[in-house]
Amino acid sequence: MREEPKYQIPEKGKTVWRLYGIIETIIAIIFAGIISFLTFKFNFPPFVYYIATAVVVLVGILTIWLFPNIRWKIWRYEVREQEIEIQSGLFIVKRTLIPMVRVQHVDMGQGPILKKYDLANISISSAATTHIIPMLVTADADALRAKISELAKVAEDDV
């Protein structure tokens, strides 16, 4: 079996994933509040409050602490002359090889949260699907996008 890809997501990526987890937890709190209000209004049994609270706490622990740590340890990528290898997953680790001859175009995207942390996502499109390398430092993402574009052009010329 091959060695795992050598490049890892920057540490700031873990911070952004935690921020996304905070947003998800706030949404869970809002839903739990609505459920609690309806429970109170329609006189449902009080254990519904406990379930709603437990779900919010569980969502918070998972999305703010556990999942970002696991993602950060697993996410890896490497760009070689003939292929791009991406290792991703949360509990099931998936390794994807994308041949350079299959790369159609490469995009770099950045939302407001990524922009604040000077991070960007790279999207690599092939005929079948789009693969994403997330949370790269913007300068590195731009250089990687240019490198993949150049390698894909060279690979296409060889065919």
C-alpha positions as CSV (number, residue, x, y, z in Angstrom):
1,M,0.0,0.0,0.0
2,R,1.2,3.5,-0.8
3,E,2.3,6.0,1.8
4,E,-0.4,8.5,2.8
5,P,-0.3,11.9,1.1
6,K,2.3,14.2,2.7
7,Y,0.6,17.6,3.0
8,Q,-1.8,18.3,5.8
9,I,-4.5,21.0,6.2
10,P,-3.1,24.0,8.1
11,E,-3.9,24.3,11.8
12,K,-6.2,27.3,11.1
13,G,-8.5,24.9,9.2
14,K,-9.3,23.2,12.5
15,T,-10.3,26.7,13.9
16,V,-12.6,27.3,11.0
17,W,-14.2,23.8,11.4
18,R,-14.7,24.6,15.1
19,L,-16.4,27.9,14.1
20,Y,-18.7,26.0,11.7
21,G,-19.4,23.7,14.7
22,I,-20.4,26.7,16.8
23,I,-22.8,27.8,14.1
24,E,-24.3,24.3,13.9
25,T,-24.7,24.2,17.7
26,I,-26.5,27.6,17.7
27,I,-28.9,26.2,15.1
28,A,-29.4,23.1,17.4
29,I,-30.1,25.5,20.3
30,I,-32.7,27.3,18.3
31,F,-34.5,24.1,17.4
32,A,-34.2,22.8,21.0
33,G,-35.7,26.1,22.1
34,I,-38.6,25.8,19.7
35,I,-39.2,22.2,20.8
36,S,-39.1,23.2,24.4
37,F,-41.5,26.0,23.9
38,L,-44.0,23.7,22.0
39,T,-43.5,21.1,24.8
40,F,-44.4,23.7,27.4
41,K,-47.3,25.1,25.4
42,F,-48.9,21.7,24.7
43,N,-48.1,20.0,28.1
44,F,-45.8,17.2,26.8
45,P,-43.9,15.2,29.4
46,P,-40.9,17.0,30.8
47,F,-38.4,14.4,29.6
48,V,-38.6,16.1,26.2
49,Y,-36.6,19.0,27.7
50,Y,-33.9,16.6,28.8
51,I,-33.7,15.0,25.4
52,A,-33.5,18.4,23.7
53,T,-30.7,19.5,26.1
54,A,-28.8,16.3,25.7
55,V,-29.0,16.6,21.9
56,V,-27.6,20.2,22.0
57,V,-24.8,19.2,24.3
58,L,-23.9,16.2,22.1
59,V,-24.0,18.3,18.9
60,G,-21.8,20.9,20.6
61,I,-19.2,18.4,21.8
62,L,-19.1,16.5,18.5
63,T,-19.1,19.5,16.1
64,I,-16.9,21.9,18.1
65,W,-14.3,19.6,19.6
66,L,-14.3,16.0,18.3
67,F,-15.0,16.2,14.5
68,P,-12.6,19.1,13.8
69,N,-9.7,17.2,15.5
70,I,-10.5,14.0,13.6
71,R,-10.8,15.8,10.3
72,W,-7.6,17.7,10.7
73,K,-5.7,14.5,11.5
74,I,-7.1,12.6,8.5
75,W,-7.3,15.3,5.7
76,R,-4.2,15.1,3.6
77,Y,-3.3,15.8,-0.1
78,E,-0.5,15.5,-2.5
79,V,-0.1,16.7,-6.1
80,R,2.2,14.6,-8.2
81,E,3.1,15.0,-11.9
82,Q,0.6,12.3,-13.0
83,E,-2.0,12.4,-10.3
84,I,-3.6,14.2,-7.3
85,E,-4.2,12.2,-4.2
86,I,-6.7,13.3,-1.6
87,Q,-7.2,11.5,1.7
88,S,-10.4,12.5,3.5
89,G,-13.1,11.3,5.8
90,L,-14.3,11.5,9.4
91,F,-14.6,7.9,10.6
92,I,-14.2,6.1,7.2
93,V,-10.9,7.2,5.6
94,K,-11.2,7.6,1.8
95,R,-8.3,8.0,-0.5
96,T,-8.9,9.3,-4.0
97,L,-6.5,9.4,-6.9
98,I,-7.3,11.9,-9.7
99,P,-5.3,11.4,-12.9
100,M,-4.0,14.7,-14.3
101,V,-5.4,13.7,-17.7
102,R,-8.9,13.7,-16.2
103,V,-8.7,17.2,-14.6
104,Q,-10.9,19.6,-16.6
105,H,-10.6,22.7,-14.5
106,V,-9.5,23.9,-11.1
107,D,-11.3,26.6,-9.0
108,M,-10.4,28.4,-5.8
109,G,-13.2,29.5,-3.6
110,Q,-13.4,31.5,-0.4
111,G,-16.4,32.5,1.7
112,P,-16.5,35.2,4.3
113,I,-15.3,32.9,7.2
114,L,-12.5,31.5,5.1
115,K,-11.5,35.0,4.0
116,K,-11.2,36.2,7.6
117,Y,-8.8,33.4,8.3
118,D,-6.9,33.8,5.0
119,L,-7.9,30.3,3.8
120,A,-9.4,29.0,0.6
121,N,-10.8,25.8,-0.9
122,I,-9.5,24.3,-4.1
123,S,-12.1,22.5,-6.3
124,I,-10.8,20.0,-8.9
125,S,-13.3,19.1,-11.5
126,S,-13.2,16.0,-13.7
127,A,-15.8,14.6,-16.0
128,A,-17.3,12.5,-13.2
129,T,-17.2,14.7,-10.2
130,T,-15.6,17.6,-8.3
131,H,-13.1,17.0,-5.5
132,I,-12.3,19.6,-2.9
133,I,-9.1,20.3,-1.0
134,P,-10.3,22.5,1.9
135,M,-8.8,25.1,4.2
136,L,-5.5,25.9,2.4
137,V,-3.7,29.2,3.1
138,T,-4.8,31.5,0.3
139,A,-1.3,32.0,-1.2
140,D,-0.7,28.2,-1.1
141,A,-4.1,27.5,-2.6
142,D,-3.4,29.9,-5.4
143,A,0.0,28.4,-6.1
144,L,-1.5,24.9,-5.9
145,R,-4.3,25.8,-8.3
146,A,-1.7,27.2,-10.8
147,K,0.5,24.0,-10.4
148,I,-2.5,21.7,-11.0
149,S,-3.6,23.7,-14.0
150,E,-0.1,23.5,-15.5
151,L,0.3,19.8,-14.8
152,A,-3.1,19.1,-16.2
153,K,-2.3,21.0,-19.4
154,V,1.0,19.1,-19.8
155,A,-0.7,15.8,-19.1
156,E,-3.4,16.6,-21.7
157,D,-0.7,17.5,-24.3
158,D,1.0,14.1,-23.8
159,V,-2.2,12.2,-24.7
